[in-house]
């Protein structure tokens, strides 16, 4: 582990503009907290990418990971889904501002928010108690959700869809039984129809994996194509990504790092179907670095998509956030005051055995990818620290 770390530090110190000492201290701290599970890091600066790795692929295969090692990326998958939404919108095949009900067959009823009427009720006793009593206000029309609501997490829908699984990328993971692999679109919509909304659509940020999954369903119905086929056609192939997929091949499985829980114990991989657009992708540092290079320096064909995708839209409030943050389409945008003011665009994710982070600062032309084969690893903290050091 220490040998791999020293090689990592030695390689990084050759990048222009890096301060070696803070980087060495931060990476040493991160390495000390890791078990021998695989860790892959990619750093992008001024169009150049360096890849650095430590740990091992698995207990059986003790070889180190590479830029082509696959990891589950959890909710970082949502960035691909929201980018796909914008690409389809540019082609006129999907309108994010339209209610998703337009894109679903009559047999699949989308969740609708029913406005409520609330009044204070005084309960007798000593002391007197006052509570708010709310009931559906049928004098007001119900509110349907748009693709824009889903992409920016202001749909008001719950996170996981009534116990399918629970993972909040900003907060801590609460692992249940993993995703329901046989879940169908109709079942997800039924569960969401029974769920209590966190807020009225379009008003407040409430992270929702189920909402991103619903966006994937709407796009599939709008185009009559499978989500993964759309992803390959509009993002994976144009950006020359090699290994970003939901269902990986037998050859790719040999390059999948063995996942571990936050105690360092081996975990089973998660398998997705309906929930794949939210958290079902596997990827590599090579692919994610290529994606970030497009975001940092888009050509004319991608410029509108990139600008629209990283536009801050709603404030995000969460106890573990260290910086003022807003939500874009899939991405989060944080104001970093040090070492000098700039905006970092980022997203993270994880599953029962993996943690992931990808972020960039466009004005500085820098980007960072951190993939680990261990749940609960501080990949986000490391990624943000590297973005601060890489000036």
C-alpha positions in Angstrom: 0.0 0.0 0.0 2.7 2.5 1.0 4.7 1.7 -2.1 1.7 2.4 -4.4 1.0 5.6 -2.5 4.6 6.8 -2.9 4.4 6.1 -6.7 1.1 8.0 -6.7 2.6 11.0 -5.0 5.7 11.0 -7.1 3.6 11.1 -10.3 1.3 13.8 -9.1 4.1 16.1 -8.1 5.2 16.4 -11.7 1.8 18.0 -12.6 2.3 21.8 -13.1 0.7 24.0 -10.4 0.6 21.3 -7.7 1.8 21.9 -4.2 3.3 18.6 -3.2 3.2 18.8 0.6 -0.5 19.3 1.1 -1.2 16.7 -1.5 1.1 14.2 0.2 -0.5 14.8 3.6 -4.0 14.4 2.2 -3.3 11.2 0.3 -1.5 9.7 3.2 -4.5 10.4 5.4 -6.8 8.8 2.8 -4.6 5.8 2.3 -4.4 5.2 6.1 -8.1 5.0 6.3 -8.4 2.3 3.5 -8.4 -1.4 3.7 -6.5 -3.2 0.9 -9.5 -2.7 -1.5 -9.0 -1.2 -4.9 -8.8 2.6 -5.3 -8.4 4.4 -8.7 -7.8 8.1 -9.1 -7.8 10.2 -12.3 -6.6 13.9 -12.3 -7.3 16.1 -15.3 -5.3 19.4 -15.7 -5.2 21.5 -18.8 -6.4 18.6 -21.0 -3.9 16.1 -19.6 -5.0 13.0 -17.6 -2.9 11.1 -15.1 -4.1 7.8 -13.6 -3.1 6.5 -10.2 -4.1 3.4 -8.3 -3.5 1.4 -5.2 -4.9 -1.6 -3.4 -5.8 -4.8 -5.1 -8.5 -6.1 -7.4 -9.8 -8.8 -5.0 -8.7 -11.2 -2.3 -8.0 -13.8 -5.0 -6.4 -11.4 -7.5 -3.9 -9.3 -5.7 -2.9 -7.3 -8.8 -3.4 -3.6 -8.6 -6.3 -1.9 -10.4 -5.8 0.2 -13.5 -7.7 3.0 -15.3 -9.7 0.1 -16.9 -10.8 -1.4 -13.6 -14.6 -1.2 -13.3 -16.4 0.0 -10.2 -20.1 0.5 -9.3 -20.7 4.2 -9.3 -24.1 4.4 -7.6 -25.9 7.8 -7.9 -23.1 9.2 -10.0 -25.1 7.3 -12.7 -27.7 10.1 -12.6 -25.3 12.5 -14.3 -25.4 10.3 -17.4 -29.2 10.1 -17.3 -29.7 13.9 -17.0 -27.1 14.5 -19.8 -29.0 12.0 -21.9 -32.2 14.0 -21.2 -30.6 17.1 -22.6 -29.2 15.3 -25.7 -32.7 14.0 -26.5 -34.2 17.4 -25.9 -31.8 18.9 -28.4 -32.9 16.4 -31.0 -36.6 17.1 -30.2 -37.2 13.6 -29.0 -38.0 14.5 -25.4 -39.2 17.7 -23.8 -38.0 18.1 -20.2 -40.5 20.8 -19.5 -43.5 18.6 -20.4 -45.3 16.6 -17.8 -44.0 13.1 -17.7 -47.6 11.8 -18.0 -47.4 12.8 -21.6 -44.7 10.2 -22.2 -46.3 7.3 -20.3 -49.0 5.0 -21.5 -52.4 5.2 -19.8 -51.7 2.0 -18.0 -48.7 3.6 -16.1 -50.1 6.4 -14.0 -47.5 8.9 -12.9 -47.4 10.1 -9.3 -49.3 13.4 -8.8 -49.1 15.8 -5.9 -52.4 16.9 -4.5 -52.2 20.3 -2.9 -53.2 20.3 0.8 -55.1 22.6 3.1 -53.6 22.9 6.6 -55.0 24.4 9.8 -53.8 24.6 13.4 -55.6 22.3 15.8 -55.5 23.0 19.6 -55.5 19.9 21.7 -56.7 20.2 25.3 -54.4 19.3 28.1 -51.9 20.8 30.4 -50.0 22.2 28.7 -52.1 22.8 25.7 -50.7 21.3 22.5 -50.9 22.8 19.0 -50.5 20.7 15.9 -51.0 21.2 12.2 -53.7 19.1 10.6 -53.6 18.7 6.8 -55.9 17.2 4.3 -56.1 17.1 0.5 -57.5 20.3 -1.0 -59.6 19.0 -3.9 -60.6 22.6 -4.8 -57.1 22.8 -6.4 -55.9 20.7 -9.3 -53.3 18.1 -8.7 -49.7 18.8 -9.9 -47.8 16.5 -12.2 -44.1 16.3 -12.4 -41.9 17.4 -15.4 -38.6 16.0 -16.5 -36.9 19.2 -15.3 -38.3 18.5 -11.8 -36.9 15.0 -11.8 -33.5 16.0 -13.2 -32.9 18.7 -10.6 -34.4 16.7 -7.7 -37.3 19.1 -7.0 -40.0 16.6 -7.8 -40.8 16.1 -4.1 -40.6 12.3 -4.6 -39.0 10.2 -1.8 -35.5 8.9 -2.3 -35.7 5.2 -2.8 -39.4 4.5 -3.5 -40.7 2.9 -0.3 -37.9 0.7 0.9 -36.5 -0.5 -2.4 -33.1 0.5 -1.1 -31.7 3.7 0.5 -28.7 5.6 -0.5 -28.2 9.4 -0.2 -25.1 10.6 -2.0 -24.6 13.6 0.2 -25.4 11.9 3.5 -24.7 8.5 4.9 -25.6 5.2 3.5 -28.3 3.0 5.1 -28.1 -0.3 3.5 -31.2 -2.5 3.3 -31.5 -5.5 1.0 -30.2 -3.8 -2.1 -32.3 -2.8 -5.2 -35.2 -5.0 -6.2 -33.7 -6.6 -9.3 -37.0 -7.7 -10.8 -38.8 -4.4 -10.2 -40.9 -3.3 -13.2 -41.8 0.2 -14.3 -45.5 -0.3 -13.3 -44.5 -1.5 -9.9 -42.2 1.5 -9.3 -44.9 3.9 -10.4 -47.4 2.1 -8.1 -45.1 2.5 -5.2 -44.4 6.1 -5.9 -48.2 6.7 -6.3 -48.6 5.5 -2.7 -45.7 7.6 -1.4 -46.0 10.8 0.6 -44.4 13.7 -1.3 -41.7 15.6 0.5 -42.9 18.9 -1.0 -44.9 20.3 -3.9 -43.1 19.6 -7.2 -40.9 22.4 -8.4 -40.2 24.0 -5.0 -37.6 22.3 -2.9 -34.6 20.0 -3.3 -35.1 16.5 -2.1 -32.7 14.0 -3.6 -34.6 11.1 -5.2 -33.1 8.0 -6.9 -36.7 7.0 -7.6 -37.2 10.3 -9.5 -34.2 9.7 -11.7 -35.4 6.2 -12.4 -38.8 7.7 -13.4 -37.0 10.1 -15.8 -35.4 7.0 -17.4 -38.8 5.4 -17.8 -40.2 8.5 -19.4 -37.3 8.7 -21.9 -37.7 5.0 -22.8 -41.3 5.5 -23.6 -40.8 8.7 -25.5 -38.2 7.1 -27.8 -39.4 3.5 -27.7 -35.8 2.5 -26.9 -34.1 0.9 -23.9 -32.3 3.1 -21.5 -28.9 1.5 -22.1 -29.3 1.6 -25.8 -30.1 5.3 -25.6 -27.1 5.8 -23.3 -24.8 4.0 -25.7 -26.1 5.9 -28.8 -26.0 9.4 -27.4 -23.3 9.5 -24.7 -21.1 6.3 -24.6 -20.3 6.1 -28.3 -19.9 9.9 -29.0 -17.6 10.3 -26.0 -15.7 7.1 -26.9 -16.3 5.6 -23.5 -15.4 1.9 -23.4 -16.8 0.5 -20.1 -19.7 2.5 -18.9 -22.6 0.1 -18.8 -25.4 -1.4 -16.7 -24.9 -5.0 -17.8 -21.2 -5.8 -18.3 -19.7 -8.6 -20.4 -17.8 -11.7 -19.1 -14.5 -10.0 -20.1 -15.5 -6.8 -18.2 -16.4 -8.8 -15.1 -12.8 -9.9 -14.9 -11.9 -6.2 -14.5 -14.5 -5.5 -11.9 -13.0 -4.6 -8.5 -14.3 -6.7 -5.6 -16.6 -4.6 -3.4 -16.3 -4.2 0.3 -18.6 -2.7 3.0 -17.5 0.0 5.4 -15.9 -2.7 7.6 -13.8 -4.1 4.8 -15.8 -7.2 4.3 -16.6 -8.5 0.8 -20.0 -7.6 -0.5 -22.1 -8.9 -3.4 -22.6 -6.7 -6.4 -25.9 -4.8 -6.9 -28.0 -5.5 -10.1 -30.4 -3.0 -11.5 -33.2 -2.9 -14.0 -35.8 -0.2 -13.6 -33.6 1.7 -11.1 -30.6 1.6 -13.4 -30.8 5.2 -14.6 -30.5 6.3 -11.0 -27.7 4.2 -9.7 -27.0 1.2 -11.9 -23.9 2.1 -14.0 -20.5 0.6 -13.7 -17.6 2.6 -15.0 -13.8 3.3 -14.9 -11.6 6.2 -14.2 -10.6 6.2 -17.9 -14.3 6.7 -19.0 -15.1 9.2 -16.3 -12.0 11.3 -17.1 -13.0 11.4 -20.7 -16.5 12.6 -19.7 -15.0 15.3 -17.5 -12.7 16.4 -20.3 -15.8 17.0 -22.4 -17.4 19.1 -19.6 -14.2 21.1 -19.2 -13.7 21.8 -22.9 -16.9 21.0 -24.9 -16.8 21.2 -28.7 -19.7 22.9 -30.6 -21.8 19.8 -30.7 -21.7 19.5 -26.9 -21.5 23.1 -25.7 -25.3 23.7 -25.2 -25.7 20.4 -23.4 -22.8 21.1 -21.1 -23.9 24.6 -20.2 -27.5 23.6 -19.6 -26.5 20.6 -17.5 -24.3 22.5 -15.0 -26.6 25.5 -14.6 -27.4 25.9 -10.8 -31.2 25.8 -10.3 -32.1 25.3 -6.6 -30.4 25.6 -3.2 -29.3 22.4 -1.5 -29.3 22.2 2.3 -27.8 19.1 4.0 -25.9 18.9 7.3 -22.8 17.2 5.8 -22.2 19.8 3.1 -19.2 22.0 3.8 -19.9 24.6 1.1 -22.7 26.7 -0.3 -24.3 24.3 -2.8 -27.0 24.4 -5.5 -28.4 21.6 -7.7 -28.1 21.5 -11.4 -29.3 18.7 -13.7 -27.8 15.7 -11.9 -24.7 17.7 -10.9 -24.2 19.7 -7.7 -22.5 23.1 -7.8 -20.5 24.3 -4.8 -18.8 27.6 -4.1 -15.2 27.0 -2.9 -13.9 30.1 -1.1 -10.3 28.7 -0.7 -7.6 28.9 -1.8 -9.5 31.4 -4.0 -13.1 31.7 -5.0 -14.4 29.4 -7.7 -17.3 27.0 -8.5 -16.8 23.2 -8.4 -19.3 21.0 -10.3 -19.5 17.5 -8.8 -21.5 14.5 -8.0 -20.9 11.3 -6.0 -22.5 8.0 -5.3 -22.1 4.6 -3.9 -23.5 1.1 -3.3 -23.1 -1.5 -0.6 -19.5 -2.1 -1.8 -18.3 1.0 -3.6 -17.9 4.8 -3.4 -17.5 7.2 -6.3 -16.8 10.9 -6.9 -16.3 13.0 -10.1 -15.9 16.8 -10.1 -14.3 19.7 -12.0 -13.6 23.4 -11.9 -14.1 24.7 -15.4 -12.3 28.1 -14.8 -9.2 26.2 -13.7 -9.5 23.4 -16.3 -9.1 20.8 -13.6 -11.0 17.6 -12.8 -10.8 14.7 -10.4 -12.3 11.2 -10.4 -12.1 9.0 -7.3 -13.4 5.4 -7.4 -13.1 3.0 -4.5 -14.2 -0.6 -3.9 -15.3 0.2 -0.4 -18.6 1.6 0.8 -18.4 4.6 3.1 -14.9 5.6 1.9 -14.4 9.4 2.0 -14.1 9.6 -1.8 -16.1 12.9 -1.9 -13.9 14.5 0.7 -10.8 13.4 -1.1 -12.1 14.6 -4.4 -13.0 18.0 -3.1 -9.7 18.4 -1.3 -7.9 17.6 -4.5 -9.9 20.2 -6.4 -8.7 22.8 -3.8 -5.1 21.7 -4.1 -5.1 21.5 -7.9 -4.9 25.3 -8.6 
